[in-house]
Amino acid sequence: MIAQVLLKENIAEKFEKLSCIKREKGYRVATHNGTVEGQTNREEEIFAKRIFNFSRQGNNLGGLGEVFDYQVPLKNTLDDKAGKIDLVSFDQSR
């Protein structure tokens, strides 16, 4: 069903028009330790950190595998129009 909508909306053509961001830095963020600092209303980021911590404690997340990073930046500069990848995981059984 999703593929049908993507084809109908001609998403492939729209993807080709997106500008590419070349990230000069690595994607790993050294300060990502799973702590939530101070008061924040960024519920999505807090939730990603909770899943990261849950995985780091050895809990099984099923098909999600082991979460090894969260909120991974895609921008190279602050002016780039890109967000972050919420969670990055790996399932060794697949």
Secondary structure, DSSP 8 states (H G I E B T S, - for coil): -HHHHHHHTTHHHHHHTS------S-S--TT-SS---S----HHHHHHHHHHHHHHTT---GGG-EEEEEEEE--SSTTS---EEEEEEE-TT-
